[in-house]
Amino acid sequence: QDGGAGLLGRMAVLPEQRGTGLGAALVRAAEDAARERGLAAMELHAQTHALGFYERLGYTAHGEEFLDAGIPHRHMVRDLG
């Protein structure tokens, strides 16, 4: 789907694996797969406590905070170009 956006959903890393680079590697692998399919962007809904993690990977928050399963989230996007 040339020029569309991929959606990264429900990603989690076990607490004992956090800080090892595993989460960033998973996000990058998903981005690579999206690029291979001709997608121009990646979108996700980040729990607010994880905003910094995704910002460090190049994502930008958009819109207002919202609840998903009772947990505050923000919509985030990254251009894959």
C-alpha positions in Angstrom: 0.0 0.0 0.0 2.2 2.7 -1.3 2.4 5.8 0.9 0.1 4.6 3.6 0.9 4.1 7.3 1.6 1.0 9.3 0.2 0.6 12.8 2.3 -0.7 15.6 0.0 -2.0 18.4 0.2 -3.6 21.8 4.0 -3.9 22.0 5.5 -4.8 25.3 8.8 -5.9 26.7 9.2 -7.9 29.9 10.5 -5.7 32.8 13.7 -7.7 33.1 14.4 -7.0 29.4 13.8 -3.2 29.5 16.9 -1.1 28.9 18.6 -3.8 26.8 17.7 -2.3 23.4 15.2 -5.1 22.7 12.2 -2.7 22.5 14.0 -0.3 20.1 15.0 -3.3 18.0 11.4 -4.5 17.8 10.2 -1.1 16.7 12.9 -0.8 14.1 12.1 -4.2 12.7 8.4 -3.2 12.4 9.5 0.0 10.6 11.7 -2.0 8.2 8.8 -4.3 7.4 6.6 -1.3 6.8 9.2 0.3 4.4 9.5 -3.0 2.5 5.7 -2.8 1.9 6.0 0.8 0.6 4.5 2.5 3.7 5.5 6.1 4.3 4.8 6.3 8.1 4.3 4.3 11.2 1.6 5.2 13.8 1.0 3.9 17.3 -0.9 4.7 20.5 1.7 5.0 23.3 1.0 4.8 27.0 1.9 8.2 28.3 4.7 6.8 30.5 6.4 5.5 27.3 6.3 8.8 25.3 10.0 9.4 25.9 10.9 6.0 24.6 9.1 6.6 21.3 10.3 10.2 21.0 13.9 9.0 21.2 13.0 6.7 18.2 11.7 9.6 16.2 8.0 9.6 17.0 6.0 12.7 17.5 2.8 12.9 19.7 -0.3 14.3 18.2 -3.7 15.1 19.6 -5.1 14.9 23.1 -4.5 12.3 25.7 -7.1 9.5 25.6 -7.9 6.4 27.6 -7.5 2.9 26.2 -8.3 0.1 28.6 -8.4 2.7 31.4 -4.7 3.7 30.7 -3.8 7.2 29.3 -2.3 7.1 25.8 -1.3 9.6 23.0 -1.3 9.0 19.3 2.2 9.1 17.8 3.6 9.1 14.2 7.0 8.7 12.6 7.8 9.5 8.9 9.6 6.5 7.5 11.1 8.4 4.6 
